[in-house]
Amino acid sequence: MKPVLPSTPNLPQLEEEVLAFWEQDQTFRKSIEQRDAQKSYVFYDGPPFATGMPHYGHIVASTLKDIVPRYWTMKGYRVERKWGWDCHGLPIENIAEKELGIKRKKEIEELGVAKFNETCRSKVLSYVDEWKKIITRLGRWADMEHDYKTMDLDFMESVWWVFKQLYDQGLVYEDYRSMHICPRCETTLSQSEVAEGYKDVTDISVVTEFLILNFKTIYETNKKVFALAWTTTPWTLPGNFLLAINPNMTYLLFSGSEEGKLFIAAEDRLEFALGDSQDYQIIKKIKGSELVSLKYEPLFPYFKATKNAFRIVAGDFVKNEEGTGIVHIAPGFGEDDYKLGKKEAVELIQHVGYDGRFTEAVADFVGLEVKPKDNPQSTDIEIIKYLAHHDRLWSKKKLIHSYPHCWRCDTPLLNYATSSWFVAVSKIKPKLLKLAQEINWSPAHIKDGRWGNWLEDARDWSISRQRYWASVMPIWKCDCGELKVYGSVADLEADSGQKITDLHKHIVDEVTMPCPKCKKTMHRIPDVLDTWFDSGSMPYGQEHYPFADQAKFEQNFPAEFIGEGVDQTRAWFYYLHVIAGGVMDKVAYKNVIVNGIVLAEDGKKMSKRLQNYPDPVLLIDKYGSDSLRLYLTNSPVLKAENLNFSEQGVAELRRKVLVIWWNVFKFYYELETGTLDLKTALHPTHVLDRWLLSKLNNLTKQVSQAMDAYDIVSASRYLIDFIGDLSNWYLRLSRNRLKEEVEARQVLGRVLYQLAQLYAPFTPFFTEVLHHYLVSEKTSIHLTLWPKIENGLIDSNLEVEMSTVQKIVEQAHALRQKLNLKLRQPLAKLAIYSPATKPGDDLLLLLAQESNVKKVLWKKATELKLELDSQLTPELQAEGEARELMRAIQILRKQANLQASDLAKVTAPSWPADWQKEIEEKTNSKLTLGEKLAINS
């Protein structure tokens, strides 16, 4: 006996039942093992950190990473989905620091690197169980049993192999240059890490007076002459060693309000230099080239004896777009500054340590943080006070500008000249740009936009970090200069004579070996690798390549698909591409889906503190995972755009798609007594059946094409639109016929099941439920093959004609409303003036029924126009009254919970006598006269 289905499905409950079935049936394992290993579809999953709970950003990415593999599994491919965990880097270190009460890097050294790293190791997998619950509840299939961790020996050994491949090709080198550092973490950051942390801040900019000592060599004057230089980083002024001008620009010597002083600024920047002051007089125009080599007095007394310093020099980077046209140069802080200082042979002196504090040489400010996180302006204010006290402050002004911050601890960064190891991206950039053309991006504009622009402008990649919990740089060095790079554990064991079971810093720093050149002891250099090097090495690390199954890896490289958020265009997507291009001379992946960011409904960032978004677990418990998945796939977030998350949007998709679809299925299920036939070819004769099958096969074609192009949003929208046609048009017009015709029920059953197959990657739970009801409770829809397109059933002309009919019916209803004519009131005729071809008789009959007219007249015209005959004959009025009464009786029957077979005794004040028999038959009732319409028990 068939179960009685509820009118509204309890989706969360059904999903829990499906999860239990999948676990018992081992459906995910079967989905892999039942596919040919020689027909693999490779998907790389960007590993998350397990140091916090999953949020909507993870849910978006997990949804698209589940949809695509499910689709290709149904297309007959073997899709292994290995899960991974990010384990290294500052996110973990920051957690360990908080637990250990560490505030500065030196405290880690005092505690001991071994203890610190082991604390990091203990925190890596804090939320694994919570992740597993949410990912499973979302319906995502992922192999978490055989997961990889970036801290595992096998993974780290592959990272070493990647490093050595790049090194052996001459793509790794050490250099000294100006880079961004985080003074709190005391480490360098890569270009992409810096790009992540920019935010608008308020700083204080100053124009400083530099006293020129030998100005009389170009102009005779008894007054003191000062060069005006502008900076947004007053803290760098104690480290000033040069002033840069553009020799091709024109400068002005002018007087101000102060007696005995003259000033110099670029002619084009005079208005900026003067600010609000109008009290000035131009004395002389000077060519920039005349100023070169003039000497000036140091602002601060700390480094007076520095050779080749305190001169005006030429700098081609000096422009007339900002500042005063005179640039203060602190060679230890800034790329242009460092290069110019090196060119001018100025000794590199840094008045700020790697910890972001003034050194002991800066006697007036020793130990002061130059950019404190809690008050970034405080030190600048102290410097400004010093300048004012020594009569060297020309002006100051608050400035709102974009400033980089550490992407993890939010500390303002410093541009700092230091040594680092680099991957020479510039050497292989032409190859990387050429390979990039092979990659398909969704959305397409990312390819030549955000991604392409970043790749075009890519610089050499700083890969060394001065931290602790990370993959280490496999470089051993001797005091004599001899250097050796290791690419495997076996080679390190052979040279050191030690057994290696862990490649972390506190272990391998103890591993030494004799220098082959001078026989002294070689030690590992102290730096660790940028964590993004782990991420870019993920394809090799997860398979322990080349130390494990080389043939399998090489057969399946590159990946067919990856997907992550838009921020990864400058991070994971980029580093995968750089390493694959450098090591394999290939792309790392062929297709990418880029998702946007999920914001709160008001457009603000989701915040636990503000509680401005629904808890994802509670939302799934309320609406079901399929509702959430549909909402996300139908949104701009899978087009790399931002989404203002709306719980109402999830509820709407649930009602609009899943509840309506359930009721169509329920109607069919309760009607059909036979077994669903999925094999016998269908050749329906009724126009609605032919139209529905044509729509279904065109839908199959559209969804397949969209999915092959990795356009999930378009595929989702095609599917959602079909539900409306199925319910609001086909079922509504076919209810009575479906009760009587076997062929019609066969069509609807076939359509319901094939539609479930098309939806299966998107709504894996709901479609599994339909499969169990329609086909078998012991098998899974996710093990079936993707539906084939039956081109013989596609009738594009019929679809066009039906679309025309639907539009006309919609306009006819609107015209009735305008004429105040009820829809149930039959009319004599509808005249249609249309440029479209006249539909066939069966469609005209359908049009007449839906428009509720006795006759349709079709006339050729240049534009669509409708005319309704609104004259009501007594016969038409009687029919209209009868239909209204039948509708009212049906409402009463429903309110009384009567079954279709229950005879109702109905009283009514009146009814058209000629229609009594039809009213009674269609409503299964017996009419008697009474004061009001009612059902009598």
N, C-alpha and C positions, 0 to 999 in steps of 0.2 A: 504493500500500500504506500502510495506517495505521501511524503510529508506535506503538511500545510505550510506554505511559505508566507511570511509576514509581508505586509504591504511596504514597510520600510525596513531595509536590512540593517542589522546591527553589525556594521562593518568591523569595528575593533574586535568583536567576539569571533566573527568569521575568520579574521586574519590570525588570531591566536590558534584557531583550529587548524588553519593551513600550516602555520609554523610547526605545530606538533606533527602534522602529516609529513612535512619535508624532513624533519629530524628522524622520524621512524623509518621513512622510505629511503633516506639518504639520497634525496633527489639531486642535490647539488653535486655530489660525487658522481652520480650516474650521468649527469649532464656533461661531465668531462670524459668519463671512461667510455661512454657509448659513442663518442666521436673518434674518428681516425686520428691517431697521433701524427700521421704524415700530413694532415690538413689542419695545421695549427693556426690560430689567430692570437697574436701576442699583444697583450695589453700591459702597460706599465702603470703601477699605482704609486702616486707620490705619497711617501710614508708620513703620517702625522706624528706629533709628539703625544705621548700618553700622560702628560703632566697636567692635563686639565680635561674638563668634560667637553664632548663634542657640541658645537653650536650650529646655527643654521648655515653658516658657510660650509662646514663639513658635510651637512646634510645635502646641500645643493650638489657638491662635488660627488658625494657618494651616490646620489640618485643618477647622475649622468654616467657614472662609472659602473652602474648596475644595468642601466638600460642598454648601453651599447654591447656589452658582452652577452646579455641575454638574446639580443637580436642576432648576433653572429653565431651563437650556439644553435638557434633555430634555423639558421642558414646552413647548418651542417658542419660547422667548424668546432674544433677542440679549443676551448678557451680556458686556460688555466689562469687563476686570479690570485696570485700570491700576495698576501698582505705583508706590510713591513712597518717598522717603527723607527722614527728618527730618535736617536739616543744621545747625540753629541751637541756641544755648543753652549752658547751663553744662556739659552732658556733654562737648561738644566743647572748650569753653574749658578745662576741667580737664585734658584730655589735652594740649592745647597748653601749658598752664602747666607740667606735669610735664616735657615735652620741653625747654622753654626754661629750666627751673630757677627758675620764678617762684613765690614764696611769698605775696606780698602784692600787692594791686591796684595800688599806686603803681608797682610795678616794670613793669607793663604800659605805663603812661604814659611811664615813662623809656625803655623799649625802643622805643615807638612803636606806635600802634594799627594802623597799616598792616601792619607786620611781624607783629604778633600775629594779626591777622585772616587774613592770608595763610597763616600756620601752621595756623590753624584750618581753613581751606579745604582744605589739603593732607591733613588727617586725616579729613575727613568720610566718605570712601568706602573706608576702610582694608580692610574685610572684605567688599566687594561680591561678589567671586568666590566666597568661602566660602558666603555667603548663597545665591547662585544655585545652587550645587551641592546644598545641603541642601534648599532649597525644591523644586528639580526632583526630587531623589531621593524626597522625601516624596510626590510625585505631584501636587503642587499646580500648577494652571495659573494663571499670572500674566504679564501683559505687562511684562516687565522691559526690553524693547528700547525701548519708548516711555515710559519711566518719567518721573516728575516729581521735582524736587528743590526743597525749600523755599528753597534759596539761589539758584535761577534767577531771572533778571530778570522773566520773565513771571509766575511765582508771586508774587514780591514786589510786583509792580505791582498784582495783584489784592488782595493784603493791604492796600495803600494805599487801594484803592477801597473795600474793606469799612470801613476806618477812617473814611474821609470820609463814607460813608453814615451811620454812627452819629453822627459829629460834627455833620453837617448837621441831624440830628433832635434835637439837644440832648442826646444820650446820652453825650457825652464831656466830662469836666470835670476841672479841676485843683483839688486841695484839700490841706490840711495835716492830718494825723491820725496817730494812733499805729498803727504797723504792725509786723509781724515783719520783721526784716532778718537777713541772714547777714553777720556781721562779717568773715568770711574772704573771701566773694565781694563784700562791700560792695554789696549790692543788696537791694531789697525783694522779698518773695514774696507770691504770691496766697493766698487762703483755701484753695484746694485743695492748693497746694504745701505749706502749713504742715500741713494735715491729714495729709499723707503721712508726715511725719517724726516723729511722736510716739513716744517710747519711755520706759519706766520707768527713772528714774535716782535715785541717792541724793544729796540735797542737804542743806545745813545750814540749818535755820530758826532764827531768833532772835527773842526778845522784848527790845525795846530800851526803855530808860528815857529819856523826854523830860521835862526839867525845866520845869514850868509856872511862868511868871514872875509872874503876877498872880492866883494862886488865891485870895488873901485877899478878892478882890472878891465871892466867893460863899461863902467859909467861912474863918473866922478860925482860923489855926493858925500856930505858930512853926516847924513842921517843913517841910522841903522836900517838895513834892508832884510826883510823876512820873506821866505818862501812859504806860501800857504798850502798845506797838504791836508787832504780829507781822509778820514778813515771811519769805518763802522765798527772797528775792533780796537778801542783805546788801549786795551790790555797788551796789545802787541807793540806799543810805542817804546817801552823800555828796550825792546829788541831792535829798534831802528838802526840801520847802518848805511842806508843810501836813500836818496830821493831820485825818482825817475821822472823824466819829462819826454815829450815827443819833439825831437829836433826839427820836425817839419811844421810844427804848430807855431802860432804867434802868441806871445805872452805880453802882458802889460805890467809896467811899473807904475804904481799909483799910491797916492797918499790917502790916509784915512783920518779919523777923528783924533788919533793920538799924535801929539807933537813929537817930532824927532824920529818918526818911523815911516818907512816906505814898505810896500808889499808887492809881491809878485803872484799873479795867477794867469791862467790862460785867457786870452781875449774872449773866446767863445763861452767861457765859464765864469765870467766876471759877475753876472747877475746872481749866480748860485753862491759865489764866494762872498758877495756883499750881504746877502740875506735881506733883512729889512732895512739896512742902513743905506742912505742915499748921500751920505757925507763923504765924498771921495773926489779925487782929481787925478786924471791920467797924466802921468809925467812922460812916459816913453813907451814905444812899442819895441819889443825885443824878439829876435828870432830864437826859437828854442835851441838851435845849435850853439848860440852864444852862451847859453847857460851851462852847457856841458863842461864838467871838470871843476866848476866852482865848489868851494868847500864851505861847510857849515858847522856850527857848534852843536855837539850832541845835546839832545833834550835832557838826558839823564847822565849822571856821572859814572855809571857802573863799568862801561866798556870803552873808555876814552882812548886807550892805547891800541885799539884794534887797527891792524894795518889795512890800507886801501879803503878804509871806511869813511863815512861822513862826507860824501861827495855827491854832486848832482851828476847823474849819468843818463844816457839815452835808453829809452825802453819802447820798443815798437808796439807794446800792448797798451800804451797810454792813449786814450781816446778822448774826444771832446763831448761824449754823451753824458758823463757823470763826473762828480767831484769838481776839483779846481784845476785839473789838468796837470797837477803835480801829485805823484803817488809816493806815499811813504812805503819804504821797502824794509821788511823784516825777513831776511833770508831763511830763517828757521821756520817760517809760517806762511805757506802759500806757494803754489806752483810757480807762478811768475816770479815771485820774490826769490825762491830758491835758485831758479835758473839764472836770474840776473846776478845774484850774489856770487854764484859759481863762475859766471862769465867775467865778473869784475875782480875775481881772486880775493874776495873778502872771506876771512876766516868764519866758518860756520859756528856761531855762538848762539845757543838757545837759552834764553832767560827764564823759560818755563820747562819744568820737567815733564816726563811722560805721564806723570800723575796729575797734570794740569795745574800745578802749583808753582809760584815763583821760586826760583832757586835762591841759594844763600847769597849769591852775588848781588841780587836785587835787594839791597839792604833795607830800603824803606818799606818793602812789601813782602819780605821773605815769608814763605809758607802759605801765602794767601792764594786761594783758588781763583783762577782767572775767569771761569764761567760756572759759578756754583749753580747746581740744579735748582735749588730752592729760591735763589735770588740772582739770576744771571747778570743783572746790571750793577750789582754792588761793587765789584772790583773796578769796573769801568768808572764808576762814580769817584772812587778813591784816586784813580789816575787823573781824572779831570780836575779834582781838587788840587793835586800836585801841580798840574799845568797852570792853573789859575794863580796859585801861590807864587810861582816862578815867572809869571807874566808871559806865558807861552800859549795861552788859550785865546784863540781868535773868536770862535763861536761854538755852540753846541746845540743839538737839536734831536728830538726824539724821532725815531725812524721805525716804521713797520716794514719788515722785509722777511723773506723766506730764509730760514736758517736750519741746517741739518742737525738732527738729534739721533742719539743711539736708538736703533730700532727695537732694542730690548729693554734698556734701563732708562731711556728717555733723557739721558744727560746730553747737554749741548756738546757737539763735537768740536774738535780743534783741527785746523789744517796744519800738519806737523811734518817737518822734514825728518825722515827716518829710513832705515834700511828695511827691505822686504824682499821676499821671493815672488817672482811673477811668472805667469804663463804668457808667452809672447803671442797674444791673440792677433796682434797687428801683422805678424808674419803669415798667418793662415787666414786672415780676414777675406781675401778674394775667394778662397776655396769655400769658406763658410757662407759667404753671400751667394755663391753659385749653388751650393747644396740646398740652401734655404728655399730656393725656387721649387724644389721637389715637394715641399710640405704643403698639405691642404689645411687651411685654417677655417674654423667656424666660430664666429662670423668672419667672412672673407677679408674685411677691411683691416683686420689685425695684421695680416701678412705683410703688407707694405706700409702699414701705419705704425702702431705702437711697437710691434715686434721688429719690423723692417728698419724703422728709424733707430731703434736701440742698437741693433746689430751693426748698422752702418756707422754709428758713432762709437762703437765699442773700443775701449782702450785695453791695454795689457792688464791682466787680472792678477791682483795682489792675493796670493794664496796662503801666506804665512801669518799666523796669529800668535800673540804672546800670551797664550792662555794654557789650559790644563786638560780639560775633559773633552778630548777630540781625537781623531786620527792624527798620528804624529807625522812629521816630515821624515821620510826614511833616508836621511842624509847623515853620514858619519864623517867627521872632519878631524884632521890632525893639525897641530900647531905649525907644522911645516908647510901647510897649505894643501896637502893631499886631501882629496874628497872622494867618497864612495857612496853611490846611491843603490839602495836595495829594492828589489821588486818582488821578493818572495821570502817567506819564513825560512825555507830550506837554505837559501844563500846566506842569510844572516846566521843561522845555526852553524853552517860550515865554517864561516870566518871567525865566529866568536867562540865556538866550542861550547855553547850554552844551549839548553833546551828552551825553546820559546813557546809559551802557551798564552801569552797576552801581549798585545801590541800597544797598550796605553803608555802614556808618558812616564808615570811613576815606575813602570816595569822596565821598558826598553832604555830609559836613560841610564840604567845600571849596566847595560850591555856594552861592552867595549871589545876592541880587537887591536892587534898590533898593526901599525901603519906599514904597508908593503914597501914604502919608500925609505923612511928613516927609522923604522922599527919602534918608534914611540907609540903611545896609546892613542887610538882614535876614539872620540866621543861623539855621541849624536848631538847635532845642533839643537838648541832648546825649543825652537818654535814648533807649534802644531799646525795642522792644515785648516784652512777655512772650511767650515761645516758644509758650505755649498759644494766643496770638492767631493764630499761624501755623496751629496744628492746627485751631482752630475755623474758619479761613478755607479749609481744605483743599478743600471742594467747588468753590469759585470759583477757587482758585489752580491746581488741577490742569487746569482747562479754560481758564485765562486769561480768565475771565469778568470784565467784560462786553466785553473787547477782542477776543475771538475769536468763535466760532460761538454767538451769543446764543440763537438759536432752538433749537438742539440742547440747550443747557443747560437752558433754561426748560421745554422739553418733558419733560425727564427729571429735574427737581427736584421734590420731594425724592427721596432714595435709598429704594429698597425695603428695603434691609437693610444693617446694619453689625453688627460683632461684635468684642468685645475683652474684656479681663479685668475683674474686679469693681472694681478700683481706678479704672477709667475712668468709673465713674458720677459721680465727683466731678471728673473731668478732661475727657478728650476728649468723651465723651457730653454732658457739661454745656456745654462751650464751643461745641460745634457747635450746641446748642439755643439758647443765648443769642444767638449771632450770627445764626442763621437767623431767630429771632423778631424781633430788632431790625432786620435788613436786609430780609428777604423777607416778614415776617409769616406765616411758615409753619414747620412742623417741618422739620428737616434730614433726617430719616429716619423711616420708618414702622415698621420692625421691628428689634429688637435681640436678639442672643443674648449673654448674659453668662457668661463662663467663670470658674472659680475658680482657685486657685493650686495648682501642682504642687509637692509637698514630697517629701523623701526618704522611703524606706520606713518609717523610724523616726519620721516626723512632723516632723523638723527641716528647716530650710531647706537646699535643695540647695547644696552647697559644693564648689568645685574643690579647696580645700585639704584638706577632710575626705574627698574622693573617696567620698561616700556615695550616689552614684547612677550608673547605667550611662551611658556615653557614648552619646548618641543615634545617632551615625553607626555605631558598632560594633553597637548593638542592631538597627538597621535591616539591617545586613549579616548579622546572625544570624537574625532572624525575618521580615524583610521589612517594608516600610512599611505594607502593608494590615493586618498583625497589630497594629501600633502604633496605627493609625487606629481599628480596631475596638475596641481596648482603651480608648482615650480616649473614643470616642463612647458606650461602654457604661458609663462611669464617672460619678460625681457631679460631676466637674470641669466638665461642660457644664450643670450645674444651679447654677452659681455657688458650688459648695462646694469645699473643699480635697480634694486627692487625694494620698494617700501612695503614690507611684509604686512599682509592683512589677514587676520583670522577669518573675517567675513568672506574673503576671497576663497579660502579653503572650503568653507561651508557651502559657498555657491557652486563650486566645482563638484562637490559631493552630490548636491541636489540636482544640478544641471546634467550631470553625466551618470554617476553611479546609481542614484536612486531611480532615475527615469529608465535607465537601461535595465535595472533589476525588475521594474514593473513590466517592461516589454517581455523580458524573459519569463516572469511569473505568469503572464497571460498565456504564453506559448506552452510552458511546462504543465500548467493545469489543464490545458486543452488537449495536448498530444498524449496519446496512449501507447503509441508504438515506440520503436527504437530509432534514434537519429541515424539516418543513412548518410554517411560521408563519402561514399564511393560512387553511387549511381549518378550518371550525368543528368543534369536538369535541363528540360526544354519547355519552360512554362509558356503559356499562351496569353495569360492576362497581362495587360499593359503595366499594371503596378508591380507584378512579380518580375517582369522583364526589366523594368526600370530599376528595381531594387538590386537585382543581380548585376546589372551594368554598373550601377553606382558602387557596389561592393568591389568589383574587379578593378574599376578605376581607382578606388580608394587604395586597394592593395598595391597598384602601380605607383600611386603618389607617395604612399608611406614608404615603400621600398626605395624609391628614388631619393627621397629625403634622407632616409637612414643611411643609404650608401654614401650620401654627401655629408653625413654627420650633422645634418640640420634637424636636431631633435625638436625644436620649437615648431617648425612647419609640419613635421610628422604628427606631433601632438594635436595641432589645431585641425588638421584634416580629420583625425579620429573623432575629436570632440564635435565637430560640425556634423558628422554622419549620424550621431545619436539623435539630433534634432530631426533630421529627415526620416530616420527609422521610426521614431515615436510619433511626432506631430503630423507626419504626412502618411507614411505607409500604413502604420498600425491603425491610425484613426480612420483611414478610409477602407481598411480591410477587415475590421473586426468581425462583421457578420460572415464575410466570405471565408475567413480563417476557421470559423466554427463548422463550416459545411464542406470545405474543399481540402482534400488530402494534399493535393499538389501545392496549394498555398502554404500549408503548414510545413511541408518539406522545404520550401524556399525559405521561410522564416527561420526554421531550425538551422539550416545550413548557413544562413547569413549570421545568425547569433553566434554560431561556433567559430566561423572564420573571423568574425569581428573580434571575438575573444582572443584568437591567435594573434591578430594584429595589435591588440592592446596588451598582450602578455608582457612584453618588456617594460611597459609603462606602469601597469597596474597588476603586478604579479599575483597578488592575493585574490582579488575579485575574479580574475580570469581563471584562476585555479578552481575556485568554487563553481563557476559555470561549467568547467570541464568535468568536475566530479558529478554534477547533476546531469549533464547532457551525454557524457561518454562513459566514464568509469571512475569509481571512487578509489581504485587501486593504482591508477596511473596519473601522470602529470602532463599538463599542457606544455610545460617548459621542456619536455623531452620530444615534443612533436616537431615536425619540420615546418618552416615558414610556408604559408600558403602560396600556391602557384597562381599566376594570373591566367585566367581563362579568357583569352582575347575574343573567342567566339561569342561570349556572352556580353561583350561591351557593345553598346549601341549609343554612340556619342550623339547622334541626331535625336534619339529619343530623350536623352538627358537634357539636351538643349530645349526641346519642345516642352518637356515637363517643367523645366525651370521657367519657361515663358508662362505656362499655365499657373504655376505657383505665384508668380508676380501679379498676374491678372486677378487671381482670386484675392490676393492681399489688397489690391487696389479696389476691387469690387466691394469688399467688406468696408473699406474706408469710405467709399462712396455711399454705401447704405447708412453708415453712421452719420455722414453729413446730411443725408436726406431724412434722418430719424426713422429709418426702417429697420425693424428687428431682423436679426439673421435668420430666425426660424420662420419668418414670414415669406412664403413663396411669392415670386414675381413672375410676370408673363415672359419677359425676355431681357437679354443683355446683348447690346450691340457693341462689338469690339472693332475699333479702327486701329490697325497695327501694321508696322513695316515687316513684321516677322511672317514666315511662311505659315499658312493655316495648318494647325495640327490635325492629326487623324481623327476619325469619328469617335474612337474610344476615348481619346483625350478630351474632345469637345464634350462628350457625355460626362466625363469626370469634372470638367470645368463647370458645366451646368449644375451638377449635383452640389459642388462646393460653393457655388455662387447662389444656390437655391433659386434657380430660374427654370422655367419650362422650356425655354428655347434660347440658343446662342446663335447670333448672327456675326459672321467674321468678314470684315471688309478691309481691303488693302489701303494703307495710308502711309504718309511719311513719318508720322509720330503716333505713339500709343495714346488712345483716348477711349474712354468707356461711357456708355449711355445705358442707364437702367430705366426700364418701363415701370414707373411707380404707381400706375393705375391698378387699384385693387378691385377685382370682381368679387361678388358674394362667395363664389367657390374658393377663390384664393384666400379670402378672409377666414373662411371656415377651416381650411387646411392649416393656416397659421395658428388659429386658436387651438386646434387639435395638437399640433406639435408642441406648443407651449404647455399644454396640459400634460402631455406625455412626459416632458422634461420635469415638470413639477412633481408628478407621481413618482418618477424614478428617484428624485431627491428624497421624498418621503420614505420610500422603500429602504433607501440606504440608511436613513436616520433610524429606521425601525429595525435595522440589522436583518432584513429579510433576505433569504437566499433566492437565487433566480427561479427555483422551482416552487417557491411558496406563493400561493394565490393570495392576493391582497384584496380586502373589501374596502372600496374607496367611495367616499361621499364627495359630491361636488355640486355647486349651485347650478351649473349648466355645462353643456358641451354640444358640439355639432353632432346632430343626430346621425348624419350619413357616415360619420367617422367613429361611431361608438365601437364597432367590431374591431377595427384596427387598433384603436386606443387600448382596448382590453387585451388583445392578443400581444401587442408589443410591450405592454407593461405587466402582463400576467395579473390582471386585476378584474374585479367585478364592480361596475359603476352603479351607484344609486344616488338619487337626488338627496341633497342635504344643504344646510345653511352655509357650510364652508368646506373647503377641500381638506380632507382628512382620511387617514387609514383607521378603520375600525377593527378592533381585534375580534 
